[in-house]
Amino acid sequence: MGLAPLIARQIFESIRTLNRQDGLTVLIVEQNANHALRLAHRAYVMVNGLIGLTGTGSELLERPEIRAAYLEGGRRG
């Protein structure tokens, strides 16, 4: 939180590169669900300290409740 958007993009790109080139596993705890889920091979959504959902990043990006709660500003379709 509080990172300039350019710096945040650079960090995510560095993590992506480390994973692809070196096979490095990285645990990311991130408030920006869109960036984190696009990067994640495996993702967990925590609600009030408990894991509520799990799946691949792309699976979770497709879920309507994730889109509404974390990607669309709370809008309901």
Disulfide bonds with the S-S distance in Angstrom:
none
